[in-house]
Amino acid sequence: MKKFAFVNEAAEREYKDLPEKIQDEFGKDLRRIQYGEEPNLSIIHLDSVGAGVIELRKNGSPAFRCVYVAKYEDTVVVLNAFAKTTNGVDRQALKVAEQRLKELLVELKKAH
């Protein structure tokens, strides 16, 4: 089983600011991923953000997204979670995820 972590306090706060029902759905899928199972929600690989970065998608109005990476340190790391209110790509959210991935990689290098 993989461990679970938020990349930083801001990512954890964003996740906890999501509606409880959404947190629950994302949480169940993140747990499936920890156990090596496929998530129930649809996913998209965000290779533009970084290798191994995946977005869990809960469509609706608004839609919700949870961006994570599970290829480092045997841990599922949530990079970003947010409500999506526009059609198309949320460039700001992707920039945040990209920046947090860079920070995570720096921390991993320091640890080794």
N, CA and C of each residue as an Amber inpcrd file, in Angstrom:
protein
   336
   0.8410000  -1.1970000   0.0000000   0.0000000   0.0000000   0.0000000
   0.8770000   1.2480000   0.0000000   0.5200000   2.2190000  -0.8160000
   1.2440000   3.4900000  -0.8510000   0.8080000   4.3630000   0.3220000
   1.7040000   5.2370000   0.7360000   1.3480000   6.2270000   1.7630000
   0.5600000   7.3460000   1.0890000   0.0800000   8.2790000   1.9000000
  -0.7020000   9.4090000   1.3950000  -0.1830000  10.6890000   2.0280000
  -0.1140000  11.7640000   1.2370000   0.3330000  13.0470000   1.7750000
  -0.1790000  14.1830000   0.9010000  -0.2570000  15.3450000   1.5180000
  -0.4580000  16.5850000   0.7630000   0.9230000  17.1790000   0.5620000
   1.1420000  17.8180000  -0.5820000   2.4630000  18.3710000  -0.8710000
   2.8290000  19.4850000   0.1170000   1.8150000  20.2380000   0.5800000
   2.0490000  21.2970000   1.5610000   0.7300000  21.6520000   2.2480000
   0.8040000  22.5740000   3.2000000  -0.4060000  22.9560000   3.9390000
  -1.4500000  23.6090000   3.0430000  -1.0030000  24.3740000   2.0580000
  -1.9580000  25.0390000   1.1550000  -2.7780000  24.0010000   0.3850000
  -2.1270000  22.9430000  -0.0870000  -2.8380000  21.8880000  -0.8210000
  -3.8530000  21.1940000   0.0870000  -3.4680000  20.9620000   1.3370000
  -4.3900000  20.3270000   2.2870000  -5.5810000  21.2420000   2.5720000
  -5.3140000  22.5230000   2.7250000  -6.3860000  23.5040000   2.9960000
  -7.3550000  23.5620000   1.8120000  -6.8210000  23.6080000   0.5910000
  -7.6750000  23.6420000  -0.6030000  -8.5700000  22.4070000  -0.6650000
  -7.9810000  21.2600000  -0.3730000  -8.7410000  20.0120000  -0.3970000
  -9.8650000  20.0590000   0.6350000  -9.5370000  20.5170000   1.8280000
 -10.5220000  20.5550000   2.9170000 -11.5640000  21.6500000   2.7160000
 -11.2980000  22.5860000   1.8100000 -12.2860000  23.6220000   1.4780000
 -13.3170000  23.1230000   0.4710000 -13.0670000  21.9860000  -0.1480000
 -14.0350000  21.4200000  -1.0920000 -15.2620000  20.9500000  -0.3120000
 -16.4170000  20.8880000  -0.9700000 -17.6070000  20.3520000  -0.2830000
 -17.3230000  18.9430000   0.2410000 -17.9160000  18.6210000   1.3870000
 -17.6540000  17.3370000   2.0320000 -17.9050000  16.1430000   1.1090000
 -18.9760000  16.2080000   0.3320000 -19.3140000  15.1120000  -0.5830000
 -18.1990000  14.9040000  -1.6220000 -17.6280000  15.9880000  -2.0970000
 -16.5480000  15.9160000  -3.0910000 -15.2820000  15.3650000  -2.4370000
 -14.9720000  15.8630000  -1.2350000 -13.8140000  15.3360000  -0.4950000
 -13.9500000  13.8250000  -0.3330000 -15.1580000  13.3790000  -0.0150000
 -15.4130000  11.9610000   0.2080000 -15.1600000  11.1520000  -1.0730000
 -15.6650000  11.6580000  -2.1950000 -15.4600000  10.9510000  -3.4670000
 -13.9940000  10.9000000  -3.8530000 -13.3140000  12.0550000  -3.7580000
 -11.8850000  12.0780000  -4.0750000 -11.1300000  11.1720000  -3.1040000
 -11.5080000  11.2440000  -1.8260000 -10.8310000  10.4430000  -0.8120000
 -10.9270000   8.9500000  -1.0860000 -12.1080000   8.4970000  -1.4900000
 -12.2820000   7.0740000  -1.8010000 -11.4060000   6.6680000  -2.9830000
 -11.3330000   7.5280000  -3.9950000 -10.4920000   7.2020000  -5.1510000
  -9.0120000   7.2720000  -4.7980000  -8.6180000   8.2360000  -3.9930000
  -7.2160000   8.3230000  -3.5880000  -6.8220000   7.0720000  -2.7900000
  -7.7470000   6.5670000  -1.9860000  -7.4760000   5.3300000  -1.2420000
  -7.3500000   4.1490000  -2.2130000  -8.2110000   4.0850000  -3.2260000
  -8.0900000   3.0140000  -4.2310000  -6.6960000   3.0580000  -4.8660000
  -6.2560000   4.2710000  -5.1960000  -4.9500000   4.4410000  -5.8360000
  -3.8390000   3.9780000  -4.8840000  -3.9910000   4.2810000  -3.5930000
  -3.0040000   3.8300000  -2.6090000  -2.8650000   2.3030000  -2.6460000
  -3.9720000   1.6090000  -2.8980000  -3.9750000   0.1480000  -2.9160000
  -3.7160000  -0.4230000  -4.3140000  -3.3280000   0.4470000  -5.2510000
  -2.9940000  -0.0190000  -6.5900000  -4.1950000  -0.3080000  -7.4660000
  -5.3690000   0.1820000  -7.0640000  -6.5830000  -0.0270000  -7.8490000
  -6.8480000   1.1890000  -8.7400000  -7.7530000   1.0130000  -9.6810000
  -8.1480000   2.1130000 -10.5670000  -9.1900000   2.9840000  -9.8650000
  -9.1110000   4.3110000 -10.0400000 -10.1460000   5.1830000  -9.4600000
 -11.4720000   5.0270000 -10.2010000 -12.5730000   5.3370000  -9.5300000
 -13.8900000   5.3060000 -10.1690000 -14.1270000   6.5460000 -11.0180000
 -13.6320000   7.6910000 -10.5550000 -13.8070000   8.9420000 -11.3020000
 -12.9370000   8.9130000 -12.5510000 -13.2840000   9.7550000 -13.5160000
 -12.4520000   9.8160000 -14.7120000 -11.1450000  10.5310000 -14.3650000
 -10.1050000  10.1740000 -15.0810000  -8.7980000  10.7870000 -14.8610000
  -8.2470000  11.2990000 -16.1810000  -7.2980000  12.1930000 -16.0670000
  -6.5540000  12.6470000 -17.2410000  -5.1020000  12.8030000 -16.8090000
  -4.1980000  12.3570000 -17.6610000  -2.7730000  12.4850000 -17.3740000
  -2.3260000  13.8920000 -17.7650000  -1.7040000  14.5850000 -16.8260000
  -1.2710000  15.9710000 -17.0660000   0.2370000  16.0010000 -17.3100000
   0.6530000  15.3980000 -18.4130000   2.0730000  15.3500000 -18.7180000
   2.6620000  16.7450000 -18.9010000   1.8250000  17.7230000 -19.2620000
   2.3080000  19.0960000 -19.4170000   2.7390000  19.6740000 -18.0670000
   2.1620000  19.1550000 -16.9750000   2.5380000  19.6090000 -15.6270000
   3.7900000  18.8740000 -15.1790000   3.8380000  17.5720000 -15.4360000
   5.0010000  16.7730000 -15.0560000   4.7070000  15.2990000 -15.2370000
   5.7560000  14.5100000 -15.3480000   5.5970000  13.0630000 -15.5420000
   4.8680000  12.4550000 -14.3530000   3.8540000  11.6670000 -14.6400000
   3.1420000  10.9690000 -13.5800000   2.0580000  11.7740000 -12.8840000
   1.8320000  13.0130000 -13.3190000   0.8050000  13.8470000 -12.6890000
  -0.5590000  13.4940000 -13.2830000  -1.5170000  13.2500000 -12.3970000
  -2.8500000  12.8100000 -12.8230000  -3.9090000  13.6860000 -12.1600000
  -4.9670000  13.9560000 -12.9030000  -6.0730000  14.7610000 -12.3950000
  -7.3030000  13.8760000 -12.2730000  -7.8490000  13.7880000 -11.0500000
  -9.1540000  13.1530000 -10.8370000 -10.2030000  14.1910000 -11.1970000
 -11.2460000  13.7770000 -11.9100000 -12.2420000  14.7340000 -12.4010000
 -13.6390000  14.3680000 -11.9380000 -14.2920000  15.3380000 -11.3280000
 -15.6980000  15.2080000 -10.9450000 -16.4280000  16.3120000 -11.6970000
 -17.1170000  15.9270000 -12.7670000 -17.7880000  16.9320000 -13.5900000
 -19.1260000  17.3290000 -12.9890000 -19.5800000  18.5080000 -13.3480000
 -20.8150000  19.0550000 -12.8360000 -20.7210000  20.5630000 -12.9260000
 -21.5700000  21.2320000 -12.2120000 -21.5350000  22.6890000 -12.2210000
 -21.5830000  23.1850000 -10.7720000 -20.4800000  23.5440000 -10.1550000
 -19.1310000  23.5390000 -10.7520000 -18.5510000  22.1260000 -10.8060000
 -17.4890000  22.0010000 -11.5740000 -16.7390000  20.7450000 -11.6270000
 -15.6280000  20.8350000 -10.5800000 -15.1060000  19.6830000 -10.1840000
 -14.0290000  19.6680000  -9.1990000 -12.8790000  18.8270000  -9.7240000
 -11.6750000  19.2080000  -9.3080000 -10.4660000  18.5100000  -9.7330000
  -9.5610000  18.2770000  -8.5330000  -8.8650000  17.1470000  -8.5620000
  -7.8580000  16.8310000  -7.5570000  -6.6340000  16.3360000  -8.3250000
  -5.5380000  17.0730000  -8.2330000  -4.3320000  16.7620000  -8.9890000
  -3.3420000  16.0740000  -8.0480000  -2.8540000  14.9150000  -8.4720000
  -1.9300000  14.1700000  -7.6160000  -0.8280000  13.5230000  -8.4470000
   0.1950000  13.0760000  -7.7500000   1.2750000  12.2990000  -8.3610000
   1.5420000  11.1240000  -7.4260000   1.7620000   9.9380000  -8.0080000
   1.9390000   8.7420000  -7.1840000   3.1960000   7.9720000  -7.5620000
   4.1640000   8.6490000  -8.1510000   5.3300000   7.9100000  -8.6210000
   6.5790000   8.1300000  -7.7760000   6.4760000   8.8800000  -6.6920000
   7.6590000   9.1560000  -5.8680000   7.4790000   8.6400000  -4.4530000
   8.5410000   8.0520000  -3.9090000   8.5740000   7.6520000  -2.4950000
   7.4240000   6.7360000  -2.1120000   6.8530000   6.0230000  -3.0610000
   5.7480000   5.1090000  -2.7580000   4.6110000   5.8230000  -2.0190000
   4.3380000   7.0650000  -2.4640000   3.3300000   7.9040000  -1.8010000
   2.4300000   8.5610000  -2.8430000   1.1340000   8.6270000  -2.5320000
   0.1860000   9.4000000  -3.3320000   0.2110000  10.8120000  -2.7540000
   0.6680000  11.7870000  -3.5460000   0.8110000  13.1560000  -3.0660000
  -0.1700000  14.0650000  -3.7970000  -1.0720000  14.6890000  -3.0400000
  -2.0110000  15.6490000  -3.6270000  -1.2850000  16.9790000  -3.8220000
  -1.2910000  17.4540000  -5.0660000  -0.6300000  18.7170000  -5.4050000
  -1.5970000  19.8880000  -5.3620000  -2.8640000  19.6410000  -5.7200000
  -3.8170000  20.7220000  -5.8650000  -5.2320000  20.1470000  -5.9020000
  -6.1800000  20.8850000  -5.3600000  -7.5920000  20.4980000  -5.4330000
  -8.3940000  21.7820000  -5.5570000  -9.3740000  21.7820000  -6.4530000
 -10.0760000  23.0390000  -6.7170000 -11.4110000  22.8110000  -7.4140000
 -12.2530000  23.8310000  -7.3170000 -13.5010000  23.8720000  -8.0740000
 -13.1830000  24.5160000  -9.4180000 -13.7020000  23.9490000 -10.4620000
 -13.4480000  24.4510000 -11.8190000 -14.7300000  25.1040000 -12.3150000
 -14.6710000  26.3810000 -12.5890000 -15.8860000  27.1190000 -12.9350000
 -15.9520000  27.5280000 -14.3960000 -14.8770000  27.2960000 -15.1410000
 -14.8930000  27.6850000 -16.5580000 -14.6930000  26.4550000 -17.4280000
 -15.1370000  26.5430000 -18.6670000 -14.8360000  25.4880000 -19.6250000
 -13.3940000  25.6660000 -20.0630000 -12.7990000  24.6090000 -20.5150000
 -11.4170000  24.7040000 -20.9600000 -10.4470000  24.4790000 -19.8120000
  -9.1900000  24.7500000 -20.0920000  -8.1070000  24.4740000 -19.1510000
  -8.0140000  25.6000000 -18.1160000  -7.8870000  25.2240000 -16.8610000
  -7.6690000  26.2030000 -15.8000000  -6.1560000  26.3870000 -15.6550000
  -5.6230000  27.3360000 -16.4150000  -4.1690000  27.5190000 -16.4730000
  -3.5480000  27.8490000 -15.1190000  -4.2390000  28.6370000 -14.3270000
  -3.7080000  29.0000000 -13.0110000  -3.5630000  27.7560000 -12.1350000
  -4.5670000  26.8950000 -12.1280000  -4.5070000  25.6720000 -11.3190000
  -3.3690000  24.7680000 -11.7900000  -3.1550000  24.7010000 -13.0950000
  -2.0620000  23.8780000 -13.6140000  -0.7100000  24.4730000 -13.2260000
  -0.6080000  25.7920000 -13.2280000   0.6450000  26.4430000 -12.8040000
   0.9400000  26.1320000 -11.3430000  -0.1020000  26.1790000 -10.5170000
   0.0590000  25.8690000  -9.0900000   0.5480000  24.4310000  -8.9350000
  -0.0740000  23.4940000  -9.6320000   0.3280000  22.0840000  -9.5460000
   1.7680000  21.9000000 -10.0120000   2.1290000  22.5820000 -11.0900000
   3.4860000  22.4840000 -11.6320000   4.5120000  23.0070000 -10.6240000
   4.2090000  24.1480000 -10.0140000   5.1160000  24.7350000  -9.0290000
   5.2650000  23.8080000  -7.8140000   4.1600000  23.2400000  -7.3660000
   4.2030000  22.3550000  -6.1970000   4.9530000  21.0630000  -6.5000000
   4.8330000  20.5750000  -7.7340000   5.6000000  19.3890000  -8.1190000
   7.0900000  19.7060000  -8.0620000   7.4850000  20.8620000  -8.5560000
   8.8960000  21.2690000  -8.5010000   9.3800000  21.3120000  -7.0570000
   8.5650000  21.8790000  -6.1680000   8.9350000  21.9530000  -4.7520000
   9.0780000  20.5570000  -4.1630000   8.1580000  19.6530000  -4.5220000
   8.2170000  18.2740000  -4.0380000   9.5160000  17.6090000  -4.4890000
   9.8720000  17.7890000  -5.7450000  11.0930000  17.1640000  -6.2750000
  12.3370000  17.7070000  -5.5860000  12.3440000  19.0000000  -5.2620000
  13.4710000  19.5910000  -4.5280000  13.5710000  18.9490000  -3.1460000
  12.4200000  18.8030000  -2.4710000  12.4100000  18.1740000  -1.1410000
  12.8990000  16.7280000  -1.2040000  12.4760000  15.9960000  -2.2380000
  12.9020000  14.6010000  -2.3780000  14.3930000  14.5050000  -2.5960000
  14.9520000  15.4310000  -3.3800000  16.4130000  15.4340000  -3.6160000
  17.1550000  15.6990000  -2.3130000  16.6450000  16.6360000  -1.5070000
  17.2770000  16.9490000  -0.2200000  17.2820000  15.7340000   0.6990000
  16.2020000  14.9540000   0.6440000  16.0390000  13.8100000   1.5480000
  16.9680000  12.6510000   1.1870000  17.5150000  12.6670000  -0.0240000
  18.3490000  11.5260000  -0.4550000  19.7870000  11.8820000  -0.5650000
